[in-house]
């Protein structure tokens, strides 16, 4: 679980040439690890970074690429100077967000803000990162350095989150190795993706930052073996949770949560595509084809996990008569923003889905009145060649859920082969 730290040298001519110095073309490139924090709700959410730097004059280093380390997930991107040349911008893949920061000449400190442009208003979180020594431990939370674990959080847990007193049942899946902890929480609408952190004494700390969501969890194990904890998301949400270990913990069947209302036998809709052209399921391009309809949004990390998976499905089965329609419910639905958001997703995953501008997330249930309710994003509907509903799957348990993700793939692809018959 412990990350391997290393420094290496290579030539990165394209990045160096962009700064126009002949000297830069011959100077070494190296990678350094940073511990960053996002400040939110009076707390610090730790983020592990690996940043590529190159030396361009004595005492001066230029950052040009980064990797966010989220447990078993790495998210990489470029760092570019802003137009003013007084700061730098980390552009986040897929999501409409970025980190803008200034740095010292030696690149030891980054200081700036994380901006989520998909949200209304000027939504940001203060950001600071400090370069670590090459031999520094890769612990996220400071307490792990001098407070050895006295509790074991490994296993499956029945967990209940309370949002203003309203309970929401989830399942925690954790793996602990000494003071290192990783895992996720499963919910009926997906999972909390790749969480990583530390155990200090009888307390657990987990965090994740994927460019859209900033998650921070803390919990303390009581004498009876239960966990009492808190969850913080960005600057806008907090909840408490309790958890009890249960090796048989599981959620309700995700294919029984959303269903066709009585009196409906099929799915029907008409929404505009990125060019404004109305598209319906009854259009000739979908005739006599199996169709996957995904209720999604470019702001939704679980949706992007699903998109990654469906891009592989599309490649494997499109020639066999499969079409994929993405009903994209975006936080900003004007045509220019929609087109930009969808193009970013297309470019990243290489998809050829039919993307439709379906409205705001809060309008999903009203936009599809044949369904009892759209409980969460994503929701995937599989139709056979006659466009009869084969299955409706709420949420998406992605790669962070390991075995559950594999089991889902096996079951879904069996259903898909039947739908293509």
N, C-alpha and C positions, 0 to 999 in steps of 0.2 A: 504493500500500500504506500510505502514511503517513496516519494518522488526521487528520481535520480538526477542530481545536479551535474552539469558539465559545462565547459567552455570550449568553443571551437572557433576556428578561423576559416573563412571562405571568401571568395570574391563575389560581390553582388553588384555587377557593373551597372545594371539598369538603374538601381536606386541611387548609386553614387553619381552617375552621370546627370541625374535630375538636378543635382545641386551645382553642376557645372564647374567642378574643380578637378584639375588634372591630378593633384595630389591624392584626392579621395579615391581615385581609381586603383591606387596601389596600397591602400591602407587596410589593416585587418578588420574583419567583422567578428563580433563576438556576441554571445548570448548571456544575459544576466537574469537572475531571478529577483522578483520584487514581491513584497507583501503590501497589498493595497487595502484600503478600507473605504467603504461607502458609509457616509454618516446619515443615519435615518432614525427618527423618533428617539433621539438622545442616545443612540447606540451605534456601535461600529460593526459593520458587516465586513468580515475579512474576505479578500479576493486574492488568489495566487496568480501571479503573472510571470511569464517568461518573455523578455523583451530583447529583440535583436538591435544592436547598436553598431555604429562604425565610427572610428576615430578619424577626424578630419583636420585637426590641428592640435598642438600640445594642450592637454587639459580639457579638450572639448570632444564630446561624443554626441552623435545624432541618432535618436531612435527612429526606426523605419518599419518595424514589424512587431507583432505581439501574439502571444497565445494565452488565453484565459484557461486555467486548469480547474475544472470542476470534477473532482474525483476521477472517474474513469473517462471523462469527456474532455476533449480539448477543442477550444474555439479560437481560430486563428484569423488574423486580418492585418491590414496595412496601417501604418502610422504616417500621416502626411502633414506637411506644414499647412497652417491656415493661410488664407489670402493675405492677412496682415503680417505673416512671417514672425509673429511674436509668440506663437503657441502652436500646438500640434493637435491633430484630430485622429482618434482611434475610431474608424468606421466599423460598426458591428455588422457581420454578415446577416443577411435575411431581414433583420428587424430595422425599423425606421428609428434608429437611436445611435448615439455616439458619445464618446468621452473626449472632451476638449480640455487640454491641460498645458501649463507652462512648465519648464524644467530648468534646472541649474545647468551650467556649462558641462559639468562632469556627469550629468544625467543621473545623479544619485537620488533626487527627489522629483516626483511629479505632483503637481498641485492643480486641481481643476474641478470639473463637474461632469457627471453623467446626465445626459439629456435623453428623455424619451419623447420623441416628436410625434408619436402616434397618439399621445394623450392630449386632451384639450388644455389650454393654458401653458404656462412656462414650467413644465414639470422637470425638476432636476434633483439630483442628490450630490452633495459635496464629495469629492474624490481626492484621495492622497495616496501616493505609493512611495515606498522607500526601498532602495536597492539593498539586497542581502549579501552578506559575505559568502564566498563560494562554499565555505564549510558550515554555513548556518543550517540548523534543522528546518525542515519544511513544515513545521506546525503552524496551523492557521491561528489558533487562539493562544494568547500569551500564557495562560495558566498551565498549559500542557508542559511547559519547560520545567516547572518545579513542583507540580502537584500530581503524583502518579495515580493511576486509576485504582479505585477500590470497588468499582461496580462493573458488571458485565451487561452491556446493552444488546448483545448479539441476539438474533432470533426474530420471530414474528410477534407483533403486538396488536391487540385490539385497541385502537386509539380513537378518542372522541374529541373533536374540536368544538369549542363554544364561541360563536360569534354573537356577542350581546345576549348571551344566554341560550341561543338556539343551537342545539347539538347537531353535529355532522359526523357520522361514523366513517372511520378510515382504517387502514391497516398499515402499520409501520414495519418495514423490513430493514434490519440493520446488520452490519458485519463489523465486528470490532477486532482489531489486532493491537494489543497493548493500548497505547494512548491514542491510536488512530481509529477513526470511526467513519463509515460511509453507509449509504443506503438511501431510502426514499420513503415517502408516504403514498399509499395508493388511495385514491378516492373514486367515487362513482363517475367522475368526469375526467379521469386521467391520473397522472401521478405528479409528484413534485420534482421529478427528474433527478439529476445527479447531485446528491447532497454529500458533503464531506466535511470533516472536522475532527474534533478531539474529545476525549474523556478526561476530565480533571476531577480526581477524587470520585465522588458519587454523582457528578454532574456531566451532562452531555451537551455539546455545542456543535451545531451543524449549520452550514451556509451554502448558498449557491447563487451565482450571478451568470445569466446567460445572454445578457444584452436586452432582455425584455423584462424579466422578473428578477427582483433582488429579495432573496429569502434568508431569514435568520431564525433558527430554532434554538431554544435552550430548555433543558429539562433536568430535574433532580429526582434520583431514585430514592423512594421512601423505604423505611425499615421493612414494610410488607412487600417490597419488590415492585410496586407500581411507580409510574413516572408522573410527575406533575410538571407541566411546562408552559412555555409561551412561544408564540409564533408572530413574527413581524414580517410584513411585506411592504417594501418601499417606504414611502412617507405617508401612506394612506390607509393601511389596514393592520390590525392586530387582533389576536385571538389567544385564548388559553386552550390547553389540551391535557387530557389524562390518558394513560395507557397502561394496559395490563398484558403481561406476556401470555401468548396463546399460540402454540405451534400450528393450530388449525384455523387461525384467523383468516377470514375471507370476506369479500364484498358480495353484494347481490349480483345476480347474473346481469352483465351489461347489455344483453340482448333482450331483456324483459323490462327495461326502464322506459324506453321510448317505443311507441307502437302506433299503428294506424287507428284512428277513431272508428267506432262503429259507423257503418254506412259508407266508408271509403275503402276502395280496393287497390288504389294506386297512388302514385305521387304525381303532382302536376304543378307547374310553375312557369312563369315568364319573367326573366330579369335581363337587364342590359349587360352586354359584355364591355370590355375596356373601351371600345370604340363607340359605345352607345347603342349598338344594334341589339334589338330584343331577341332573346334565345329561349326556346321552349324545349321541353323533353320530347315533344311530339314532332320536332323538326326532322327532316329527312336524314340528316347526318347521324342520328341516333337510332334510326329504324333497324329492326332486327339485330340489334346489338345488345350485349349485356352492358349494364351501366353501373358504375360506382358513383354515387353522389356523396360528396363530403361537405358537411357543414363546418366551415372553417373560418380562419381569420389570420392575416399575416402577423398580427401582434401576439399570437398564441403559441408558446413553445411546444406544448403537446401536439398542436396542429402541425408544427414544422417537423416533429418526429414522425407523425403520420405521413406527411408529404414526402419525406425521405423514403419511407417504406413504399408508398404508392408510386413513386417514380420508378422503383424497381419493378413493381407489378405492371405498370404501364409498358415498360420496355419489353417485358416477357410476354405480355398477352394482347397488346394492341393489334398485332397482326392476326390474332385469332378471333377478333370481333369484340374487343372491349373499348369502351369510352369512359373517361373520367370527367365528371363535372364538379367543379369546386364552387359551391355557393358561398361566396366570401362576404362575411359580415364584418365590415371594417369600422374602426373608431372614427374615421373621417371618410365620407362617402362621395365627396366631390370628384368629378371624373378625372381631374389631373392627379390628385393624390392617390386615387384608386389605381390608376394606370401605373404610377411610379411604384407603389407598394407591390403590386402583382408582378411587375417586371423584375423587381429585385428577387422575388421568390423564384420566378422562372429561371433567371440567370444562375442562381445558386444551385438549384436542384436539377436543372435541365428538363423540366416538365413540359408536356404539351397538353396539359389539362385545358378544358374549356372553363375559364374563370369568369364568373358572373358577379356583378355588383348587387348583392342581395339586400343591403341595408345596414343599419346599426346592429350591434350584437343584441341589444335589448329587444329588438323587434323580431328576432328569429322565430319565436313561436307563432306570432301573428302572421308572419310571411309564409308559413307552412301550416295552414289551418287543418290539414288532414292528419297531422300528428298530435298526439295527446299533449306533448310538451317537448321543446328542445331543452334538455336539462343541462347541457354543457357543450363545450367546444374541445375537440371535434366530435361530431356524430357522423357515422358512416352508414349509408344505406346501399345495399346491394340489390340490383334488379336483374332479372333474367332477360332473355332476348325478347320476351313478350312484355317486358317492363312490369312484371309482377314482383312484389317485394319478397326477396329471399331472406334477408336479415336486416336488422337495424341495430347497430352497435354504438352505444353511448360511451364516450371517452376513448382514450388510447393509452394503454400501458406500454410504454416505449422501451428502448434499450436499457434504461436504468432499472427495469424490473426483472431483467435476466430471464429466468425460466418462464415467467408469465408471458413475456414477449414472444418467446419461441413457441409456446403453446398456442398463443393467439394466431401467429402466422400459419401454423399447421392447420388449425381449424378453418381459418378464413380462406386459405387457398383451396382447401377441399370444397368449400361452398362455392367458390368462384368457378372451379372446374365444372361443377354441376350447372351453374348459371349459364355457362358458355355452351352447353350441349345443344 
